Amino acid sequence: MNEYKILFTGTMGAGKTTAIGAVSETPPIVTDVVNNDQSHTKERTTVGLDFGQFTLDNGDRIRMFGTPGQSRFDFLWKILSKNALGMIILTDNSRPDPLADLRVYLEGFADDLDIMPCAIGIGRLGEHPRRRWTTTSRSWPGTTACCRCSRSTCASAMTSSC
């Protein structure tokens, strides 16, 4: 039997604890406490690590570790990433700047990501605060779309004639 480690990381509230708990064959170990970070409405937050595991059909075991999401606990990120086979970065699209959030983890784990595979999961896709998709223009703010055919690639998008 072999044992493998997968690291879950990402912003506070992105779903690390939930993801580990959803696939773990044993009740996950969590180190959640009451959240005192006023910038987030989440009731509880991880301050140490999350841990869960499952066994593959061949008997190999996958151990899942979740990092705390707050960057003030980044000293734990390096400890938890040691000897990991891969990493899953979860980001919360309902936050004001999910790409900046993702960048924090890509930069924070840059050395690890040079040698380790990584998957990125994006949650709450329909809940971004700046989402302004309209049925009339079918374009995002800051993009130009044709007013008749709604395609941003239309040759007449800049000339107002279709």
Backbone as numpy.savetxt, mean C-alpha at the origin, in Angstrom:
# Nx Ny Nz CAx CAy CAz Cx Cy Cz
11.08 -29.20 5.18 10.25 -28.01 5.18 11.13 -26.76 5.18
10.79 -25.84 4.30 11.47 -24.54 4.26 10.55 -23.48 4.84
11.17 -22.42 5.34 10.40 -21.29 5.85 10.83 -20.05 5.09
9.83 -19.25 4.70 10.07 -18.03 3.95 9.38 -16.87 4.64
9.97 -15.70 4.49 9.45 -14.51 5.15 9.01 -13.51 4.09
7.80 -12.99 4.24 7.29 -11.92 3.37 6.95 -10.74 4.26
7.38 -9.56 3.85 7.17 -8.34 4.63 6.03 -7.53 4.03
5.11 -7.10 4.88 4.03 -6.20 4.49 4.36 -4.84 5.09
4.33 -3.81 4.26 4.60 -2.47 4.76 3.68 -1.49 4.05
3.65 -0.28 4.53 2.80 0.76 3.92 2.26 1.69 4.98
1.47 2.63 4.53 0.96 3.68 5.41 0.03 3.13 6.49
-0.10 3.90 7.52 -1.04 3.59 8.58 -2.44 3.50 7.97
-3.13 2.41 8.25 -4.49 2.25 7.73 -4.57 1.68 6.33
-3.45 1.27 5.75 -3.47 0.75 4.38 -3.98 -0.68 4.29
-3.98 -1.40 5.41 -4.54 -2.75 5.41 -3.56 -3.86 5.68
-2.39 -3.55 6.23 -1.37 -4.58 6.50 -1.88 -5.63 7.49
-2.39 -5.18 8.62 -2.89 -6.09 9.64 -4.05 -6.92 9.08
-4.94 -6.29 8.36 -6.09 -6.98 7.76 -5.64 -8.01 6.75
-4.68 -7.66 5.90 -4.19 -8.60 4.88 -3.55 -9.83 5.52
-2.71 -9.60 6.50 -2.05 -10.73 7.18 -3.10 -11.60 7.87
-4.05 -10.99 8.54 -5.09 -11.75 9.22 -5.98 -12.52 8.27
-6.15 -12.01 7.05 -7.03 -12.67 6.08 -6.45 -13.97 5.55
-5.13 -14.08 5.49 -4.53 -15.29 4.91 -3.81 -16.16 5.93
-3.64 -15.69 7.13 -2.94 -16.46 8.15 -3.79 -17.65 8.59
-3.17 -18.83 8.70 -3.90 -20.00 9.17 -3.97 -20.07 10.69
-3.23 -19.20 11.35 -3.29 -19.09 12.81 -3.76 -17.67 13.14
-4.35 -17.46 14.29 -4.71 -16.09 14.65 -3.45 -15.22 14.62
-3.50 -14.08 13.93 -2.29 -13.25 13.84 -1.92 -12.62 15.18
-0.63 -12.42 15.33 -0.12 -11.68 16.48 -0.07 -10.22 16.07
-0.70 -9.36 16.82 -0.72 -7.94 16.50 -0.26 -7.15 17.73
0.35 -6.03 17.46 0.80 -5.15 18.55 0.12 -3.80 18.41
-1.18 -3.83 18.29 -1.95 -2.60 18.14 -2.21 -1.95 19.50
-2.18 -0.63 19.48 -2.53 0.17 20.66 -3.48 1.26 20.22
-4.06 1.95 21.17 -4.94 3.08 20.85 -4.13 4.12 20.09
-4.67 4.60 18.99 -3.98 5.59 18.16 -4.05 6.96 18.82
-2.90 7.61 18.98 -2.87 8.98 19.47 -2.36 9.95 18.42
-2.26 9.48 17.17 -1.85 10.32 16.05 -3.10 11.01 15.51
-3.22 12.28 15.79 -4.42 13.03 15.43 -4.58 13.25 13.92
-3.53 12.96 13.15 -3.62 13.15 11.70 -4.36 12.00 11.02
-4.71 10.97 11.80 -5.40 9.81 11.23 -6.56 9.42 12.13
-7.68 9.08 11.55 -8.87 8.76 12.34 -8.95 7.30 12.76
-7.97 6.51 12.37 -7.96 5.10 12.74 -7.93 4.96 14.26
-8.77 4.05 14.79 -8.90 3.89 16.24 -7.67 3.26 16.89
-7.09 2.24 16.22 -5.92 1.54 16.76 -4.83 1.50 15.70
-3.58 1.37 16.12 -2.47 1.33 15.17 -1.37 0.38 15.67
-0.64 -0.17 14.72 0.45 -1.10 15.04 1.68 -0.31 15.48
2.28 -0.72 16.59 3.48 -0.04 17.08 4.69 -0.97 17.13
4.51 -2.22 16.87 5.62 -3.18 16.88 5.65 -3.93 15.56
4.86 -4.98 15.48 4.78 -5.76 14.25 3.50 -6.56 14.26
3.13 -7.04 13.08 2.07 -8.02 12.93 2.74 -9.30 12.47
2.16 -10.43 12.82 2.74 -11.70 12.39 1.63 -12.71 12.14
1.75 -13.38 11.02 0.85 -14.47 10.67 1.62 -15.47 9.82
1.03 -16.63 9.60 1.72 -17.63 8.79 0.71 -18.55 8.11
1.16 -19.19 7.05 0.37 -20.25 6.42 1.33 -21.26 5.82
0.81 -22.45 5.59 1.62 -23.56 5.09 1.21 -23.90 3.67
2.19 -24.06 2.81 1.93 -24.47 1.43 1.68 -25.98 1.38
1.13 -26.44 0.27 0.82 -27.87 0.13 2.04 -28.76 0.32
3.22 -28.26 -0.05 4.43 -29.08 0.08 5.04 -29.03 1.48
4.38 -28.33 2.40 4.86 -28.25 3.77 5.68 -27.01 4.07
6.10 -26.28 3.04 6.84 -25.04 3.28 5.94 -24.04 3.99
6.53 -23.26 4.85 5.77 -22.29 5.63 6.12 -20.87 5.19
5.09 -20.06 5.03 5.26 -18.64 4.72 4.94 -17.87 5.99
5.91 -17.10 6.43 5.73 -16.25 7.61 5.57 -14.81 7.13
4.53 -14.16 7.58 4.23 -12.79 7.15 4.45 -11.84 8.32
5.23 -10.81 8.07 5.50 -9.79 9.07 4.99 -8.46 8.54
4.30 -7.72 9.38 3.82 -6.39 9.03 4.53 -5.33 9.83
4.94 -4.27 9.15 5.63 -3.16 9.82 4.63 -2.16 10.37
5.04 -1.36 11.33 4.21 -0.22 11.70 4.16 0.76 10.52
3.03 1.41 10.33 2.90 2.31 9.19 3.47 3.70 9.41
3.61 4.10 10.64 4.08 5.46 10.91 5.60 5.52 10.76
6.09 6.55 10.08 7.52 6.65 9.81 8.35 6.85 11.09
7.72 7.22 12.19 8.47 7.35 13.45 8.96 5.99 13.94
8.40 4.90 13.37 8.84 3.56 13.71 9.72 2.95 12.62
10.30 3.80 11.79 11.09 3.29 10.66 12.31 2.49 11.10
12.76 2.65 12.32 13.89 1.84 12.80 13.52 0.35 12.81
12.24 0.04 12.94 11.80 -1.35 12.90 11.76 -1.91 11.47
11.65 -1.04 10.48 11.54 -1.49 9.10 12.75 -2.33 8.70
13.94 -1.85 9.01 15.16 -2.58 8.65 15.28 -3.90 9.41
14.89 -3.88 10.65 14.94 -5.11 11.46 14.00 -6.16 10.86
12.78 -5.74 10.54 11.78 -6.68 10.04 12.06 -7.14 8.60
12.76 -6.33 7.83 13.02 -6.70 6.43 14.18 -7.69 6.29
14.96 -7.86 7.34 16.11 -8.77 7.28 15.66 -10.19 6.90
16.32 -10.75 5.89 16.08 -12.11 5.40 14.71 -12.33 4.78
14.03 -11.26 4.39 12.73 -11.42 3.74 12.92 -11.88 2.29
12.04 -12.75 1.85 12.05 -13.23 0.48 11.46 -12.19 -0.46
10.49 -11.43 0.02 9.83 -10.42 -0.78 9.07 -9.44 0.09
8.57 -8.40 -0.56 7.89 -7.33 0.16 6.61 -6.96 -0.57
5.59 -6.62 0.21 4.34 -6.10 -0.33 4.14 -4.73 0.29
4.09 -3.70 -0.56 3.84 -2.34 -0.08 2.38 -2.03 -0.36
1.64 -1.70 0.69 0.24 -1.34 0.55 0.09 0.17 0.70
-0.67 0.77 -0.17 -0.90 2.20 -0.09 -2.40 2.48 -0.11
-2.78 3.53 0.58 -4.18 3.90 0.76 -4.51 5.07 -0.16
-5.28 4.80 -1.21 -5.60 5.81 -2.20 -6.52 6.90 -1.67
-7.12 6.72 -0.49 -7.99 7.76 0.06 -7.20 8.86 0.75
-5.89 8.66 0.90 -5.06 9.69 1.52 -4.80 10.81 0.51
-4.44 12.00 0.98 -4.27 13.14 0.08 -3.23 12.95 -1.02
-2.11 12.29 -0.75 -1.07 12.12 -1.76 -0.50 10.70 -1.69
-1.23 9.72 -2.21 -0.78 8.33 -2.10 0.55 8.05 -2.80
0.87 8.80 -3.84 2.16 8.58 -4.51 3.31 9.05 -3.63
3.13 10.14 -2.91 4.16 10.59 -1.97 4.30 9.56 -0.83
3.17 9.01 -0.39 3.23 7.96 0.64 4.03 6.77 0.13
3.75 6.34 -1.09 4.46 5.20 -1.67 5.95 5.49 -1.77
6.30 6.71 -2.14 7.70 7.10 -2.26 8.45 6.93 -0.93
7.78 7.23 0.17 8.40 7.07 1.51 8.89 5.63 1.69
8.08 4.67 1.27 8.44 3.26 1.47 9.43 2.78 0.42
9.30 3.27 -0.80 10.28 2.90 -1.83 11.67 3.42 -1.46
11.73 4.62 -0.91 13.02 5.18 -0.49 13.49 4.54 0.83
12.57 4.30 1.74 12.93 3.72 3.03 13.47 2.30 2.92
13.03 1.58 1.89 13.47 0.21 1.68 14.32 0.07 0.41
14.91 1.17 -0.05 15.65 1.16 -1.32 16.73 0.09 -1.36
17.51 -0.06 -0.31 18.56 -1.08 -0.30 17.99 -2.48 -0.40
16.90 -2.73 0.32 16.26 -4.05 0.26 15.67 -4.31 -1.12
15.09 -3.29 -1.72 14.41 -3.47 -3.00 15.39 -3.68 -4.15
16.67 -3.41 -3.93 17.68 -3.72 -4.94 17.84 -5.23 -5.11
17.52 -6.00 -4.08 17.75 -7.44 -4.13 16.50 -8.27 -3.87
15.37 -7.64 -3.62 14.17 -8.36 -3.22 13.00 -7.98 -4.11
12.19 -8.99 -4.52 11.00 -8.66 -5.30 9.98 -7.92 -4.44
9.17 -7.12 -5.11 8.19 -6.29 -4.41 6.90 -6.23 -5.22
5.79 -6.28 -4.52 4.47 -6.05 -5.13 3.86 -4.85 -4.44
3.11 -4.07 -5.18 2.45 -2.89 -4.63 0.95 -3.08 -4.73
0.27 -2.92 -3.60 -1.18 -3.03 -3.55 -1.78 -1.67 -3.25
-2.82 -1.31 -3.99 -3.47 -0.01 -3.80 -4.90 -0.26 -3.35
-5.22 0.25 -2.18 -6.55 0.08 -1.62 -7.38 1.35 -1.73
-8.68 1.19 -1.60 -9.64 2.30 -1.64 -9.51 3.10 -2.94
-9.53 2.38 -4.06 -9.31 3.01 -5.36 -10.31 4.11 -5.69
-11.54 3.95 -5.30 -12.56 4.94 -5.65 -12.69 6.08 -4.67
-11.78 6.18 -3.71 -11.96 7.15 -2.63 -10.91 8.25 -2.58
-10.17 8.48 -3.65 -9.14 9.53 -3.59 -9.82 10.89 -3.43
-9.35 11.72 -2.50 -10.02 12.99 -2.22 -10.03 13.97 -3.39
-9.09 13.85 -4.32 -9.06 14.78 -5.46 -9.67 14.16 -6.71
-10.30 13.02 -6.59 -10.88 12.35 -7.75 -12.03 13.19 -8.29
-11.96 13.55 -9.56 -12.99 14.38 -10.18 -13.36 13.82 -11.55
-13.61 12.55 -11.63 -13.98 11.92 -12.89 -15.40 12.35 -13.22
-15.60 12.86 -14.42 -16.95 13.28 -14.82 -17.38 12.50 -16.05
-18.66 12.33 -16.19 -19.16 11.59 -17.34 -19.17 12.45 -18.59
-19.12 13.76 -18.46 -19.15 14.60 -19.65 -17.78 14.73 -20.30
-16.73 14.91 -19.52 -15.42 15.10 -20.12 -14.55 13.86 -20.06
-14.84 12.93 -19.14 -14.04 11.73 -18.94 -12.55 12.05 -18.83
-12.21 13.09 -18.11 -10.80 13.43 -17.92 -10.57 13.81 -16.47
-9.33 13.72 -16.06 -8.93 14.08 -14.71 -8.53 15.55 -14.70
-8.60 16.20 -13.57 -8.16 17.60 -13.49 -6.74 17.75 -14.03
-6.53 18.78 -14.81 -5.20 19.03 -15.35 -4.95 18.34 -16.68
-5.93 17.60 -17.20 -5.77 16.96 -18.49 -6.74 17.61 -19.47
-6.45 17.49 -20.74 -7.31 18.05 -21.76 -8.00 16.92 -22.50
-9.30 17.03 -22.64 -10.04 16.02 -23.39 -10.94 16.72 -24.39
-11.23 16.04 -25.47 -12.12 16.57 -26.49 -13.52 16.69 -25.90
-14.19 17.80 -26.14 -15.50 18.02 -25.56 -16.58 17.18 -26.24
-16.31 16.62 -27.42 -17.32 15.82 -28.11 -17.11 14.32 -27.95
-15.88 13.87 -28.16 -15.65 12.42 -28.10 -15.04 11.98 -26.78
-14.67 12.92 -25.92 -14.14 12.67 -24.58 -12.81 11.95 -24.55
-12.07 11.90 -25.67 -10.77 11.24 -25.69 -9.68 12.29 -25.54
-8.74 12.00 -24.67 -7.62 12.94 -24.52 -6.66 12.83 -25.69
-6.78 11.77 -26.49 -5.88 11.59 -27.63 -6.47 12.13 -28.92
-7.68 12.68 -28.87 -8.31 13.21 -30.08 -7.49 14.37 -30.63
-7.25 14.37 -31.94 -6.43 15.40 -32.57 -7.02 16.79 -32.41
-8.33 16.87 -32.24 -8.95 18.18 -32.12 -9.17 18.63 -30.68
-8.61 17.90 -29.73 -8.81 18.24 -28.32 -8.33 19.64 -27.99
-7.34 20.10 -28.71 -6.79 21.43 -28.45 -7.48 22.51 -29.30
-8.23 22.13 -30.29 -8.79 23.13 -31.20 -10.28 23.33 -31.04
-10.94 22.54 -30.20 -12.36 22.60 -29.92 -13.26 22.26 -31.10
-12.70 21.63 -32.13 -13.54 21.13 -33.21 -13.22 19.67 -33.44
-14.26 18.85 -33.54 -14.05 17.42 -33.65 -14.12 16.97 -35.10
